[in-house]
Amino acid sequence: MRLQHRTWPFSGWLAYVYRRTFICSVKIVVVIGSLGKTTTTKAILTAVGRKYPEKVVSNQYGTLCLSLLRISPFSNFEVFEVALGKPGDIKKIAPIILPDVVVFTSVGNDHATNFSGLKHIAEEKAQMLQYLREQGTIFVNGDDSLVMQHVSQFSKEVISYGFGKNNQIRCLNYSINYRKGIECEVKWNEEKIFCKTKLFGDKLIYSLLTAIGVARKLDFTMNEILNNLQKLTPAYGRMQVDILPNGATVIGNFFKASTDGIYAAFNQLKGFKKLRLFVVFGNIAYINNPEFAEEKAGEEIAGFATKAFFIGNYEEALTRGAVKGGMKTENIVKAGNRWETVFTKLNPNLEEGDFVFISTRLAQKMERLLIALKGEVVNCKKQHCNFYCYCKNCSLL
């Protein structure tokens, strides 16, 4: 992955030429934003009957350009997510991609340490819209005021989606079940649609709404779209639901762990108060004051968790917060940096009907805990791993 990334800027020049020659007739859909990019990309691909690759894929620079170079000249369309790590990233890659459709999901605190604030992040992401091709379309989260401010200045076709009354694609009502997923009623202009997916979490409804809109823009029928979306499952490691052999349920959020995504998950989990809920929590991504953020998260966890397992560099801050929130110390386990400690103390206590929520950064590789809870042997003992891949695809497992 890193070797592919280092092909920049040479791969960027090749992709620039390739886009304007061999694949100039291919429609390219680009997903940008702080939250939900991967799930939205997967939702769009599922809606049009394509398979999403369940592996860690870089969405920047060299690797993204190599993905463009792999597009067949005979393809009708392709879908990519594009990330922003620091100022200037979008402006470098956008002229190469020349998108036909841009999906702008939201503005949040991801990579906030490299920017002066949310407004700055929005300005940087919105630069992709300047390179939208003629007859292009923008799908925009109409519930995000910062996103809407930047979209309003463009003369392209703009289709908004969300829960608010002014959105063209609007969720009227919904229900969420951890086994069945999301069932929701959607209104697009005057048409009402009933949609089912296997996603879990109300924020993921935005991805569902986007997928319906983009797939229709790509000339798929509504029946095709709705049938395909019934197969849509969470992107791997992002509010992923697994049922263990003993009947317990694991909700895994072990990829990015940004504050916006974490608190969206917390709000969902607060509805589980009457059930036994074990929380495994580690490092939070993209924060300027980790001690404060982790302590605040610990306090929140105390409000809905039966027992907490803290792992990583800030277990003391998490513990302080949890105690402050009213959790008894005997219900807190500090695991250091060892996933095996969590497994040893958690696994014997799990029963049918219990829930486990895992939220850690990718480098902590707490996917290993999920694999072990499923009954598989995990040989990897690394405390910290910078391999940019999922554990299930790693030869060291």
C-alpha positions in Angstrom: 0.0 0.0 0.0 2.8 2.4 0.9 4.7 1.6 -2.3 1.6 2.4 -4.3 1.2 5.7 -2.4 4.7 6.7 -3.3 4.1 6.5 -7.0 2.8 10.0 -6.7 3.3 12.4 -8.5 4.2 10.2 -11.5 1.0 8.1 -11.2 -0.9 11.4 -10.9 0.4 12.6 -14.3 -0.4 9.3 -15.9 -4.0 9.4 -14.4 -4.4 13.0 -15.6 -3.7 12.0 -19.2 -5.7 8.8 -19.0 -8.8 10.5 -17.7 -8.8 13.0 -20.6 -8.2 10.3 -23.2 -9.1 6.7 -22.7 -11.7 7.1 -19.9 -13.1 10.5 -20.8 -16.5 8.9 -21.4 -16.6 7.1 -18.1 -18.8 8.7 -15.5 -16.9 9.1 -12.2 -18.8 9.4 -8.9 -16.7 10.9 -6.1 -17.6 10.8 -2.4 -16.1 13.5 -0.1 -16.8 14.5 3.4 -15.8 13.9 7.0 -18.2 11.1 8.0 -19.7 8.2 6.1 -17.6 8.2 3.0 -16.8 4.5 3.0 -20.3 3.4 3.9 -21.8 5.7 1.3 -19.4 4.4 -1.4 -20.3 0.8 -0.5 -24.0 1.8 -0.5 -23.8 3.3 -4.0 -21.9 0.2 -5.3 -24.4 -2.1 -3.7 -27.4 -0.2 -5.1 -26.0 -0.6 -8.7 -25.2 -4.3 -8.2 -21.5 -4.1 -7.8 -19.4 -5.6 -5.0 -17.5 -3.4 -2.6 -13.9 -4.7 -1.8 -13.8 -5.5 1.9 -10.2 -4.4 2.4 -8.5 -1.2 3.6 -8.1 0.9 0.5 -6.2 4.2 0.5 -8.2 7.1 -0.9 -5.4 9.6 -1.5 -2.7 10.4 -4.0 -0.7 7.5 -5.5 -3.1 4.7 -4.6 -6.1 6.6 -5.8 -4.4 7.5 -9.1 -3.5 3.8 -9.6 -7.2 3.0 -9.1 -8.1 5.5 -11.8 -5.6 3.9 -14.1 -7.3 0.5 -13.6 -10.6 1.8 -15.0 -11.6 0.1 -18.2 -12.3 2.4 -21.1 -15.5 0.3 -21.6 -16.8 1.0 -18.1 -20.0 3.1 -17.8 -19.1 4.5 -14.4 -16.9 4.1 -11.3 -17.2 5.2 -7.7 -14.4 6.5 -5.5 -14.1 8.1 -2.1 -11.5 10.8 -1.7 -10.1 11.8 1.7 -8.6 15.0 3.0 -5.7 14.8 5.3 -4.2 18.3 5.2 -4.8 21.6 3.3 -4.2 21.4 -0.4 -4.9 17.6 -0.8 -8.2 18.0 -2.7 -6.8 20.7 -5.0 -4.1 18.4 -6.1 -6.2 15.4 -6.8 -9.5 16.9 -8.1 -8.1 18.1 -11.5 -7.0 14.5 -12.2 -10.4 12.9 -11.4 -12.7 15.4 -13.1 -15.9 13.9 -11.4 -19.3 13.8 -13.0 -21.1 13.3 -9.7 -19.9 14.6 -6.3 -21.4 13.4 -3.1 -20.7 15.8 -0.2 -21.6 13.9 3.0 -20.8 16.1 6.0 -18.2 18.3 7.7 -16.7 17.0 11.0 -13.6 16.9 13.2 -11.6 14.3 11.2 -8.0 15.6 10.8 -9.1 18.7 12.7 -5.5 19.0 14.0 -4.4 20.1 10.6 -7.0 22.8 10.1 -8.1 26.0 11.8 -11.7 24.8 12.3 -14.8 23.2 10.7 -15.2 26.1 8.3 -11.6 25.6 7.0 -12.3 21.8 6.5 -15.5 22.6 4.6 -13.6 25.1 2.3 -10.9 22.5 1.5 -13.4 19.7 0.8 -15.6 22.0 -1.4 -12.7 22.5 -3.8 -13.7 19.2 -5.4 -16.9 20.9 -6.7 -14.8 23.3 -8.8 -13.7 20.5 -11.0 -17.1 18.9 -11.6 -17.6 18.4 -15.3 -20.3 20.0 -17.4 -23.7 18.5 -16.8 -22.4 17.3 -13.5 -24.5 16.7 -10.4 -23.9 17.4 -6.7 -25.6 15.2 -4.0 -25.4 17.1 -0.7 -26.3 16.5 2.9 -29.1 19.1 3.3 -29.0 18.8 7.1 -25.4 20.0 7.3 -25.4 23.9 7.2 -21.7 24.1 6.4 -22.0 21.8 3.5 -25.0 23.7 2.1 -23.2 27.1 2.3 -20.5 25.9 0.0 -22.8 24.1 -2.4 -25.1 27.1 -2.9 -22.5 29.0 -4.9 -22.4 26.4 -7.7 -24.7 26.5 -10.7 -24.6 22.7 -11.2 -27.6 20.5 -10.5 -27.8 20.1 -6.7 -29.9 17.3 -5.0 -30.1 17.5 -1.3 -30.8 14.5 1.0 -31.5 14.1 4.7 -34.2 14.3 7.3 -35.2 18.0 6.9 -38.3 19.0 5.1 -36.5 20.9 2.4 -34.5 17.9 1.1 -35.4 16.4 -2.3 -34.6 12.9 -1.0 -36.0 12.7 2.5 -36.3 10.1 5.2 -39.8 10.3 6.6 -39.6 7.7 9.3 -37.4 4.7 10.2 -36.9 1.8 12.5 -33.6 0.1 13.5 -33.0 -3.4 14.7 -29.5 -4.8 15.3 -30.4 -8.1 13.6 -32.8 -6.8 10.8 -31.0 -3.5 10.1 -32.8 -0.3 9.0 -36.3 -0.1 7.5 -37.2 3.4 6.4 -39.8 5.3 4.3 -38.2 7.7 1.8 -39.8 10.5 -0.1 -38.2 11.7 -3.4 -40.2 14.7 -4.6 -43.7 13.2 -4.7 -42.7 9.5 -4.8 -42.7 7.5 -1.6 -40.3 4.5 -1.3 -40.0 1.8 1.3 -36.4 0.6 1.7 -34.7 -2.1 3.8 -30.9 -2.6 4.4 -28.8 -4.5 7.0 -27.1 -1.3 8.2 -27.1 -0.4 11.9 -27.2 3.2 13.1 -29.4 6.2 12.2 -26.5 8.2 10.8 -26.1 5.5 8.1 -29.5 6.4 6.7 -27.7 9.3 5.0 -25.7 6.8 3.0 -28.8 4.9 2.1 -30.5 8.1 0.8 -27.4 9.0 -1.3 -27.2 5.5 -2.8 -30.8 5.8 -4.0 -30.2 9.2 -5.6 -26.9 8.4 -7.3 -28.1 5.0 -8.6 -31.1 6.7 -10.2 -28.8 9.3 -11.7 -26.9 6.4 -13.3 -30.1 5.2 -14.9 -30.9 2.2 -12.6 -34.6 1.5 -12.0 -36.0 2.0 -8.5 -36.9 -1.7 -8.3 -33.3 -2.7 -9.1 -32.0 -0.3 -6.5 -34.3 -1.3 -3.7 -33.7 -5.0 -4.3 -29.9 -4.5 -4.3 -30.0 -2.4 -1.1 -31.6 -5.2 0.8 -28.1 -6.9 0.6 -26.3 -3.8 2.0 -24.3 -4.5 5.1 -22.0 -2.1 7.1 -18.6 -1.5 5.8 -16.1 -3.7 7.6 -15.1 -2.2 10.9 -17.7 0.5 10.8 -20.6 -0.3 13.1 -20.3 -3.8 11.9 -22.7 -6.3 13.6 -21.6 -9.9 14.3 -23.5 -12.6 16.2 -21.1 -14.8 18.2 -21.6 -18.6 18.6 -22.8 -18.1 22.2 -25.6 -15.7 21.0 -23.9 -12.5 22.1 -23.7 -9.6 19.6 -20.6 -7.6 18.8 -20.8 -4.1 17.2 -17.4 -3.3 15.8 -16.2 0.2 15.2 -12.5 -0.6 14.9 -11.4 1.4 11.9 -11.2 5.1 12.5 -12.7 6.1 15.8 -13.2 9.8 15.3 -15.1 11.9 17.8 -18.1 12.5 15.5 -18.5 8.8 14.7 -18.0 7.7 18.3 -20.7 10.0 19.8 -23.1 9.0 17.0 -22.6 5.4 18.1 -23.0 6.4 21.8 -26.4 7.9 21.1 -27.4 4.7 19.4 -26.1 2.5 22.3 -28.0 4.5 24.9 -31.1 2.7 23.8 -29.5 -0.6 25.0 -29.6 0.5 28.7 -31.8 -2.4 29.8 -29.4 -5.0 28.3 -25.9 -6.1 29.4 -23.6 -4.0 27.3 -19.8 -4.4 27.5 -17.7 -1.5 26.0 -14.1 -2.0 24.7 -12.7 1.5 24.1 -9.3 2.7 23.0 -7.7 5.7 21.4 -9.7 8.4 19.7 -8.5 9.8 16.4 -7.7 13.4 15.3 -7.9 15.3 18.6 -5.8 18.2 19.9 -6.4 17.4 23.6 -6.6 13.6 24.0 -6.6 13.5 27.8 -9.7 15.7 27.9 -11.4 13.9 25.0 -10.8 10.5 26.5 -12.0 11.5 29.9 -15.2 12.9 28.5 -15.7 9.7 26.5 -15.2 7.7 29.7 -17.9 9.7 31.4 -20.3 9.1 28.5 -19.6 5.4 28.6 -20.5 5.2 32.3 -24.0 6.3 31.4 -24.9 3.2 29.4 -22.3 0.4 29.8 -22.5 -2.5 32.2 -18.7 -2.9 32.2 -15.9 -1.1 30.4 -12.6 -2.4 29.1 -10.1 0.4 28.4 -7.1 -0.2 26.2 -4.4 2.0 24.8 -2.5 5.1 25.9 -5.3 6.9 27.7 -6.8 4.2 29.9 -6.2 6.4 33.0 -8.1 9.3 31.5 -10.9 7.0 30.4 -11.1 5.5 33.9 -11.3 9.0 35.6 -14.1 9.9 33.3 -16.0 6.6 33.9 -15.7 7.0 37.7 -16.8 10.6 37.4 -19.8 9.4 35.4 -20.8 7.0 38.2 -19.3 3.7 37.1 -17.9 1.5 39.9 -14.2 0.7 39.7 -14.9 -3.1 39.9 -16.7 -2.7 36.5 -13.6 -1.1 34.9 -10.8 -3.2 33.4 -7.5 -1.5 32.3 -5.9 -3.7 29.7 -2.8 -1.6 28.9 -2.1 -2.3 25.2 -2.9 -6.0 25.3 -6.0 -7.2 23.5 -5.5 -10.7 25.1 -6.3 -9.2 28.5 -9.6 -8.0 27.3 -10.4 -11.4 25.7 -9.4 -13.3 28.8 -11.7 -11.2 31.1 -14.5 -10.7 28.7 -15.1 -14.0 26.9 -16.0 -16.2 30.0 -18.7 -13.6 31.0 -20.5 -13.3 27.7 -24.0 -14.8 27.4 -26.8 -15.0 24.8 -28.4 -11.5 24.5 -25.3 -9.6 25.7 -23.8 -6.8 23.5 -20.1 -5.9 23.0 -19.2 -2.5 21.5 -15.6 -2.2 20.3 -14.3 1.3 19.4 -10.5 1.6 18.7 -8.2 3.0 16.1 -7.1 0.7 13.2 -3.5 0.5 14.5 -4.7 -1.1 17.8 -6.0 -4.0 15.7 -8.9 -4.9 18.1 -10.4 -6.8 15.2 -8.3 -9.6 16.7 -10.7 -9.5 19.7 -13.7 -10.0 17.4 -12.0 -12.9 15.6 -11.0 -14.6 19.0 -14.6 -14.1 20.4 -15.8 -16.0 17.3 -13.8 -19.0 18.4 -10.8 -18.7 16.0 -7.2 -18.9 17.1 -5.3 -15.6 17.0 -1.5 -15.9 17.1 -0.6 -12.3 16.6 0.7 -10.7 19.8 1.7 -7.2 18.5 0.5 -4.4 20.7 0.6 -1.8 18.0 0.5 -2.4 14.3 1.0 0.0 11.4 0.1 -2.5 8.7 -2.6 -0.8 6.6 -4.8 -3.8 6.4 -7.5 -5.7 8.2 -6.4 -8.5 10.5 -8.6 -11.0 8.6 -6.4 -10.4 5.5 -3.1 -10.5 7.4 -0.7 -13.5 7.2 0.6 -12.8 10.7 -2.8 -13.6 12.3 
